């Protein structure tokens, strides 16, 4: 095989040497365009064209959470797209229709497809789970030296992981606003590019400062979705401190104290802390249930082998069947309850069956939908950790791909909407006016058919050129800053 490739290369060089200058220039340009065209293709198309060069992605025990995070990120885009283009869908079914019947998309459970607000709470719980997963394994194995290294590395790299892709997204949006490519919804064109960059940098500084503003509800300029990034960073630091502080406690004491801290934070109106610490609790309970923890001080924590369908087909006694089905029913009920809460309308919840009751019984000091999104997110994530068939939905190739580009998709979707909607919307309105039931449905669907492929393409490129390199840079910087090991 090697000799064939070498022979082909030699023949190719000989042909190039014998060819006229203009032909050499043409071939070189053609190759450059081919490489550029391949580079800007989405990664899943690249893997199809060159399957031998692609690394196969192995599933790990928590891969379903990656898929869930990817689907949640996509739903955030769906929510912003729907609110900006078909605002009627944010209203309850059967109310405030504005001379056109309600859409089935407005029904409970179905409207989760574009309910972006509760997805943020799912993000935070998943972050708490994922960030605590390895440290908890090390705690149970009593590998405290390894735990210190893990937490030190996580603290060192967390800011770079979150802020570098966010800052680059801000500057890209600033260029788009300055050139008139993006609609100036959250920032306006400056008199010079330098002034535009200066304002963009001020936004980046605000994002870092906002990590310590408990009650700041200001939406950042250029990309309002970035309001979650300072919260993500601050709660990550609190989570790491909590893990360190409770590391030497027994499992029961640690979970008890974690519950006490969470209750205190809940009634102190620190809902994001509750979600991160709750994710940590779910991670520990899941690891205990899986039996993948080891308590030997010298042994390394191991994971269960890859889940197989036949694991569910073992012969069960009648009592165990009843118990298993009861547990399954319990978690399915939790899932349905969480999805119902995620169906919360943006307005007029007091006029919706079920939501009106929940809103009237919102625990103090909260008001409105946010705290119910917290409860619903815990139910959804909890159900995902317990229901194998639900996990399989999020380990499909499509869900796993969305998980890979989830952060890039979250950072890029507002910019894509700001660029496309002022241009695509008026054209669609000419053919599908939104003043009728059919017009709204068609406008919504056709707009998605245009926006989604472009968003996926942009997000894929951003993942490969910004997000993944940021992770590698943070790891490289950490290695450069470490004290060299003694020989």
C-alpha positions as CSV (number, residue, x, y, z in Angstrom):
1,X,0.0,0.0,0.0
2,X,2.8,2.4,0.9
3,X,4.7,1.6,-2.3
4,X,1.6,2.4,-4.4
5,X,1.1,5.7,-2.7
6,X,4.8,6.6,-3.1
7,X,4.7,5.6,-6.8
8,X,1.6,7.7,-7.3
9,X,3.3,10.7,-5.6
10,X,6.4,10.3,-7.8
11,X,4.4,10.1,-11.0
12,X,2.4,13.2,-9.9
13,X,5.6,15.2,-9.3
14,X,7.0,14.1,-12.6
15,X,3.8,15.3,-14.3
16,X,4.0,18.6,-12.5
17,X,7.6,19.1,-13.6
18,X,6.8,18.4,-17.3
19,X,3.6,20.6,-17.3
20,X,3.7,24.2,-18.3
21,X,3.7,26.9,-15.6
22,X,0.1,27.9,-16.0
23,X,-1.0,24.3,-15.6
24,X,1.1,24.0,-12.4
25,X,-0.5,27.1,-11.1
26,X,-4.0,25.8,-11.9
27,X,-3.4,22.5,-10.2
28,X,-2.0,24.1,-7.1
29,X,-5.1,26.4,-7.0
30,X,-7.4,23.5,-7.5
31,X,-5.8,21.6,-4.7
32,X,-6.0,24.6,-2.4
33,X,-9.7,25.0,-3.1
34,X,-10.3,21.3,-2.6
35,X,-8.6,21.4,0.8
36,X,-10.5,24.6,1.7
37,X,-13.8,23.1,0.7
38,X,-13.1,20.0,2.7
39,X,-12.1,22.1,5.7
40,X,-15.3,24.0,5.8
41,X,-17.5,21.0,5.5
42,X,-19.3,19.9,8.7
43,X,-17.3,17.2,10.5
44,X,-20.0,14.5,9.9
45,X,-19.6,15.0,6.2
46,X,-15.8,14.8,6.5
47,X,-16.1,11.5,8.3
48,X,-18.3,10.1,5.5
49,X,-15.8,11.2,2.8
50,X,-12.8,10.0,4.7
51,X,-14.0,7.3,7.1
52,X,-10.5,5.8,7.6
53,X,-9.1,9.1,8.9
54,X,-11.9,9.7,11.4
55,X,-11.5,8.6,15.0
56,X,-14.5,6.5,16.2
57,X,-16.1,8.0,19.2
58,X,-16.7,5.6,22.0
59,X,-19.6,5.9,24.3
60,X,-19.0,6.2,28.0
61,X,-21.4,5.7,30.9
62,X,-22.5,9.4,30.9
63,X,-22.7,9.9,27.1
64,X,-26.4,10.2,27.4
65,X,-25.9,13.5,29.3
66,X,-23.8,14.8,26.4
67,X,-26.7,14.0,24.1
68,X,-29.2,15.6,26.5
69,X,-27.1,18.8,26.6
70,X,-26.9,18.9,22.8
71,X,-30.6,18.5,22.4
72,X,-31.2,21.2,25.1
73,X,-28.8,23.6,23.3
74,X,-30.8,23.0,20.1
75,X,-34.1,23.7,21.8
76,X,-32.6,27.0,23.1
77,X,-32.1,28.0,19.4
78,X,-35.7,26.8,18.6
79,X,-37.0,29.0,21.4
80,X,-35.3,32.2,20.3
81,X,-36.2,31.5,16.7
82,X,-39.9,30.9,17.6
83,X,-40.2,33.9,19.9
84,X,-38.7,36.3,17.3
85,X,-40.7,35.0,14.3
86,X,-43.9,33.5,15.6
87,X,-44.5,35.2,19.0
88,X,-48.1,33.7,19.1
89,X,-46.6,30.3,19.9
90,X,-45.4,31.7,23.3
91,X,-49.0,32.2,24.3
92,X,-51.2,29.4,25.9
93,X,-53.1,27.2,23.5
94,X,-56.6,28.6,22.8
95,X,-55.8,32.1,24.1
96,X,-54.6,35.4,22.5
97,X,-54.7,33.9,19.0
98,X,-55.0,37.2,17.1
99,X,-57.6,36.2,14.6
100,X,-56.0,32.8,13.8
101,X,-56.6,29.4,15.6
102,X,-53.9,28.2,17.9
103,X,-51.3,25.7,16.7
104,X,-50.9,22.2,18.0
105,X,-47.3,23.3,18.7
106,X,-48.7,25.3,21.6
107,X,-50.0,22.3,23.4
108,X,-48.3,21.1,26.6
109,X,-45.4,18.7,26.1
110,X,-45.3,19.5,22.3
111,X,-44.2,23.1,23.1
112,X,-41.1,21.7,24.9
113,X,-39.6,21.6,21.3
114,X,-39.1,25.3,21.5
115,X,-39.2,26.0,25.3
116,X,-35.7,27.4,25.6
117,X,-35.9,28.8,29.1
118,X,-36.0,25.5,31.1
119,X,-33.1,24.2,29.1
120,X,-30.7,26.5,30.9
121,X,-31.6,24.8,34.2
122,X,-30.8,21.4,32.6
123,X,-27.5,22.8,31.5
124,X,-26.6,23.7,35.1
125,X,-27.6,20.4,36.5
126,X,-25.6,18.5,33.9
127,X,-22.6,20.7,34.6
128,X,-22.8,19.9,38.3
129,X,-23.0,16.2,37.4
130,X,-20.1,16.1,34.9
131,X,-17.8,18.3,36.9
132,X,-18.3,16.2,40.1
133,X,-18.3,12.8,38.4
134,X,-14.5,12.1,38.5
135,X,-13.8,13.7,41.9
136,X,-16.5,11.6,43.5
137,X,-14.9,8.5,42.0
138,X,-11.6,9.5,43.5
139,X,-13.3,10.3,46.9
140,X,-14.7,6.8,47.1
141,X,-11.4,5.3,46.2
142,X,-9.7,7.5,48.8
143,X,-7.4,8.9,46.2
144,X,-7.1,12.3,47.9
145,X,-3.8,13.2,46.1
146,X,-5.5,12.6,42.8
147,X,-8.6,14.5,43.9
148,X,-6.4,17.5,44.7
149,X,-4.8,17.3,41.3
150,X,-8.2,17.0,39.6
151,X,-9.7,20.0,41.4
152,X,-6.6,22.1,40.9
153,X,-6.7,21.4,37.2
154,X,-10.5,22.0,36.9
155,X,-10.2,25.4,38.7
156,X,-7.2,26.4,36.6
157,X,-8.8,25.6,33.2
158,X,-12.4,26.5,33.9
159,X,-12.2,30.2,33.1
160,X,-10.4,29.6,29.8
161,X,-12.9,26.8,28.9
162,X,-15.8,29.2,29.3
163,X,-14.6,32.7,28.5
164,X,-12.3,32.2,25.5
165,X,-15.0,30.9,23.2
166,X,-17.4,33.5,24.6
167,X,-15.0,36.4,24.0
168,X,-14.3,35.3,20.5
169,X,-18.0,35.1,19.8
170,X,-18.5,38.6,21.1
171,X,-15.8,40.0,18.8
172,X,-17.2,38.2,15.8
173,X,-20.6,39.6,16.6
174,X,-19.0,43.1,16.9
175,X,-17.6,42.8,13.4
176,X,-20.9,41.6,12.1
177,X,-22.7,44.6,13.8
178,X,-20.1,47.1,12.5
179,X,-20.2,45.9,8.9
180,X,-24.0,45.8,9.0
181,X,-24.1,42.1,8.5
182,X,-26.0,41.5,11.7
183,X,-29.1,43.4,12.9
184,X,-28.1,45.7,15.8
185,X,-30.5,44.4,18.3
186,X,-28.3,44.2,21.4
187,X,-25.5,46.6,20.2
188,X,-25.2,49.4,17.7
189,X,-22.5,50.2,15.0
190,X,-19.7,52.4,16.3
191,X,-18.0,55.2,14.4
192,X,-14.9,53.1,13.9
193,X,-13.8,49.5,14.1
194,X,-11.5,50.4,17.0
195,X,-14.5,51.9,18.9
196,X,-16.6,48.8,18.2
197,X,-13.8,46.5,19.5
198,X,-13.4,48.7,22.6
199,X,-17.1,48.3,23.3
200,X,-16.9,44.5,22.7
201,X,-14.0,44.3,25.1
202,X,-16.1,46.2,27.7
203,X,-18.7,43.5,27.2
204,X,-16.1,40.8,27.9
205,X,-14.9,42.5,31.0
206,X,-18.5,42.7,32.2
207,X,-18.9,39.0,31.7
208,X,-15.9,38.3,34.0
209,X,-17.2,40.8,36.6
210,X,-20.7,39.5,36.4
211,X,-19.4,36.1,37.7
212,X,-19.7,37.7,41.2
213,X,-22.9,39.6,40.7
214,X,-25.6,37.5,42.4
215,X,-28.6,39.6,41.4
216,X,-27.5,41.0,38.0
217,X,-30.1,40.3,35.3
218,X,-28.5,42.4,32.6
219,X,-28.3,40.8,29.2
220,X,-24.8,41.2,27.7
221,X,-24.4,43.3,24.5
222,X,-23.9,41.5,21.2
223,X,-25.1,38.1,22.5
224,X,-27.7,38.0,25.2
225,X,-27.4,34.2,25.6
226,X,-24.0,34.9,27.3
227,X,-25.8,35.8,30.5
228,X,-25.4,32.2,31.6
229,X,-21.6,32.1,31.3
230,X,-20.8,34.1,34.4
231,X,-23.3,32.0,36.4
232,X,-21.7,28.8,35.0
233,X,-18.2,29.9,36.1
234,X,-19.2,31.1,39.6
235,X,-21.2,28.0,40.4
236,X,-18.4,25.8,39.1
237,X,-16.1,27.4,41.7
238,X,-18.6,26.9,44.5
239,X,-19.0,23.3,43.4
240,X,-15.3,22.7,43.5
241,X,-15.0,24.2,47.0
242,X,-18.0,22.1,48.2
243,X,-16.4,18.9,46.8
244,X,-13.1,19.7,48.6
245,X,-14.8,20.5,51.8
246,X,-16.9,17.3,51.9
247,X,-14.3,15.0,50.5
248,X,-13.4,13.3,53.7
249,X,-16.9,12.8,55.0
250,X,-18.6,9.5,54.8
251,X,-21.0,9.0,51.9
252,X,-24.2,9.4,54.1
253,X,-22.8,12.5,55.9
254,X,-21.7,14.1,52.6
255,X,-25.1,13.6,51.0
256,X,-26.8,14.9,54.1
257,X,-24.7,18.0,54.3
258,X,-25.1,18.5,50.6
259,X,-28.9,18.5,51.1
260,X,-28.6,20.9,54.0
261,X,-26.5,23.3,52.0
262,X,-28.9,23.0,49.0
263,X,-31.9,23.8,51.1
264,X,-30.2,26.8,52.6
265,X,-29.2,28.1,49.1
266,X,-32.7,27.4,47.9
267,X,-34.4,29.6,50.5
268,X,-31.6,32.2,50.1
269,X,-32.8,32.5,46.4
270,X,-29.6,31.0,45.0
271,X,-31.2,28.7,42.6
272,X,-28.2,28.1,40.4
273,X,-26.1,26.9,43.3
274,X,-28.9,24.4,44.0
275,X,-28.7,23.1,40.5
276,X,-25.0,22.6,40.5
277,X,-25.0,20.9,43.9
278,X,-28.0,18.9,42.9
279,X,-26.0,17.7,39.9
280,X,-23.2,16.6,42.2
281,X,-25.7,14.7,44.4
282,X,-27.2,12.9,41.3
283,X,-23.7,12.0,40.1
284,X,-22.9,10.4,43.5
285,X,-26.2,8.5,43.7
286,X,-25.8,7.3,40.1
287,X,-22.3,6.0,40.8
288,X,-23.4,4.2,43.9
289,X,-26.3,2.6,42.0
290,X,-24.1,1.5,39.2
291,X,-21.7,-0.3,41.6
292,X,-18.8,1.2,39.6
293,X,-17.2,2.8,42.7
294,X,-14.3,1.2,44.5
295,X,-13.4,1.9,48.1
296,X,-9.8,0.5,48.1
297,X,-7.3,3.3,48.7
298,X,-4.8,1.9,46.2
299,X,-7.2,0.9,43.4
300,X,-8.3,3.1,40.6
301,X,-12.0,3.8,40.1
302,X,-13.4,1.7,37.3
303,X,-16.5,2.1,35.2
304,X,-19.1,-0.4,34.3
305,X,-18.8,-2.1,30.9
306,X,-20.8,-0.6,28.0
307,X,-24.5,-1.1,28.5
308,X,-26.0,-3.9,26.5
309,X,-29.7,-4.5,25.7
310,X,-29.5,-8.0,26.9
311,X,-28.7,-6.7,30.4
312,X,-32.4,-5.9,30.7
313,X,-33.5,-9.3,29.6
314,X,-32.4,-11.3,32.6
315,X,-35.0,-13.5,34.3
316,X,-36.7,-11.8,37.2
317,X,-38.9,-13.2,40.0
318,X,-42.4,-11.9,40.3
319,X,-41.7,-9.6,43.2
320,X,-38.7,-8.1,41.5
321,X,-40.7,-7.6,38.3
322,X,-43.4,-5.7,40.2
323,X,-40.7,-3.6,42.0
324,X,-38.9,-2.9,38.7
325,X,-42.1,-1.8,37.0
326,X,-43.1,0.4,39.9
327,X,-39.7,2.1,39.8
328,X,-40.0,2.6,36.1
329,X,-43.5,4.0,36.5
330,X,-42.2,6.4,39.2
331,X,-39.4,7.8,36.9
332,X,-41.7,8.0,33.9
333,X,-44.1,10.0,36.0
334,X,-41.2,12.3,37.0
335,X,-40.3,12.7,33.3
336,X,-43.9,13.6,32.4
337,X,-44.1,16.1,35.3
338,X,-40.8,17.7,34.3
339,X,-41.9,18.0,30.6
340,X,-45.2,19.6,31.7
341,X,-43.3,22.2,33.8
342,X,-41.0,22.7,30.8
343,X,-44.1,23.5,28.8
344,X,-44.7,26.7,30.9
345,X,-45.9,29.5,28.7
346,X,-44.0,32.8,28.6
347,X,-47.1,34.8,29.5
348,X,-50.5,34.2,31.1
349,X,-49.7,31.1,33.0
350,X,-52.4,31.9,35.5
351,X,-54.9,31.1,32.7
352,X,-53.5,27.6,31.9
353,X,-54.8,24.5,33.7
354,X,-52.1,23.1,36.0
355,X,-49.7,26.0,35.6
356,X,-52.2,28.3,37.4
357,X,-52.1,25.9,40.4
358,X,-48.3,25.7,40.4
359,X,-48.0,29.4,40.1
360,X,-50.4,30.1,43.0
361,X,-48.3,27.7,45.1
362,X,-44.8,29.0,44.2
363,X,-42.6,28.7,47.3
364,X,-41.2,31.9,48.7
365,X,-39.0,33.8,48.0
366,X,-39.6,33.0,44.4
367,X,-42.3,34.1,41.9
368,X,-43.1,33.0,38.3
369,X,-41.7,30.2,36.2
370,X,-38.0,30.0,37.1
371,X,-38.3,27.8,40.3
372,X,-40.6,25.4,38.6
373,X,-38.1,25.1,35.7
374,X,-35.6,24.1,38.4
375,X,-38.0,21.3,39.7
376,X,-38.8,20.1,36.2
377,X,-35.1,20.1,35.2
378,X,-34.2,17.9,38.2
379,X,-37.0,15.5,37.3
380,X,-35.9,15.3,33.6
381,X,-32.2,14.7,34.4
382,X,-33.1,12.3,37.2
383,X,-35.3,10.3,34.9
384,X,-32.5,10.2,32.3
385,X,-30.1,8.6,34.9
386,X,-32.7,5.9,35.7
387,X,-34.4,5.0,32.4
388,X,-32.3,3.0,30.0
389,X,-34.6,3.5,27.1
390,X,-34.4,7.2,27.6
391,X,-30.6,7.1,27.7
392,X,-30.6,5.3,24.3
393,X,-32.5,8.2,22.8
394,X,-29.6,10.5,23.7
395,X,-26.9,8.2,22.6
396,X,-28.1,8.1,19.0
397,X,-25.6,9.6,16.5
398,X,-27.7,12.7,16.0
399,X,-28.0,13.5,19.7
400,X,-24.3,12.8,20.3
401,X,-23.3,15.1,17.4
402,X,-25.5,17.9,18.9
403,X,-23.6,17.2,22.1
404,X,-20.3,17.7,20.4
405,X,-21.3,21.1,19.0
406,X,-23.6,22.1,21.9
407,X,-21.4,24.9,23.3
408,X,-20.6,26.3,19.8
409,X,-24.3,26.1,18.9
410,X,-25.3,28.0,22.0
411,X,-22.7,30.7,21.3
412,X,-23.5,31.1,17.6
413,X,-27.3,30.7,17.4
414,X,-28.1,34.4,18.2
415,X,-25.6,35.7,15.6
416,X,-27.0,33.4,13.0
417,X,-30.5,34.6,13.8
418,X,-29.4,38.3,13.7
419,X,-27.9,37.8,10.3
420,X,-30.6,35.6,8.7
421,X,-33.9,36.8,10.1
422,X,-33.9,40.4,8.6
423,X,-33.1,38.9,5.2
424,X,-35.1,35.7,5.2
425,X,-38.2,36.9,7.2
426,X,-39.5,39.5,4.7
427,X,-39.1,37.1,1.8
428,X,-41.0,34.4,3.6
429,X,-43.7,36.9,4.5
430,X,-44.4,37.5,0.9
431,X,-45.2,33.8,0.3
432,X,-46.5,32.7,3.7
433,X,-48.2,35.6,5.5
434,X,-48.4,35.0,9.3
435,X,-52.0,36.2,9.6
436,X,-53.6,32.8,9.2
437,X,-53.2,29.4,10.8
438,X,-51.6,27.8,7.7
439,X,-49.4,30.8,7.1
440,X,-47.9,30.7,10.6
441,X,-47.3,27.0,10.5
442,X,-45.6,27.2,7.0
443,X,-43.6,30.3,7.9
444,X,-42.3,28.6,11.0
445,X,-41.4,25.4,9.3
446,X,-39.8,26.8,6.1
447,X,-37.8,29.3,8.2
448,X,-36.4,26.4,10.2
449,X,-35.5,24.5,7.0
450,X,-33.4,27.5,6.0
451,X,-31.9,28.4,9.4
452,X,-31.0,24.9,10.8
453,X,-28.5,23.7,8.1
454,X,-26.7,27.1,8.3
455,X,-26.6,27.1,12.1
456,X,-25.3,23.5,12.2
457,X,-22.6,24.4,9.6
458,X,-21.5,27.5,11.5
459,X,-21.5,25.8,14.8
460,X,-19.5,22.9,13.5
461,X,-16.8,25.2,12.1
462,X,-16.8,27.2,15.4
463,X,-16.4,24.0,17.4
464,X,-13.4,22.9,15.3
465,X,-11.7,26.3,15.0
466,X,-12.5,27.9,18.4
467,X,-14.1,25.6,21.0
468,X,-11.9,22.6,20.7
469,X,-8.6,24.6,20.4
470,X,-9.7,26.6,23.5
471,X,-9.8,23.3,25.5
472,X,-6.4,22.3,24.1
473,X,-5.0,25.7,24.9
474,X,-6.2,25.6,28.5
475,X,-4.6,22.2,28.9
476,X,-1.3,23.3,27.3
477,X,-1.2,26.5,29.4
478,X,-1.8,24.5,32.6
479,X,1.1,22.1,31.7
480,X,3.4,25.1,31.0
481,X,2.6,26.6,34.4
482,X,3.0,23.4,36.5
483,X,5.9,22.9,38.8
484,X,8.2,20.3,37.2
485,X,8.2,16.9,38.9
486,X,11.3,16.0,40.9
487,X,13.3,13.2,39.4
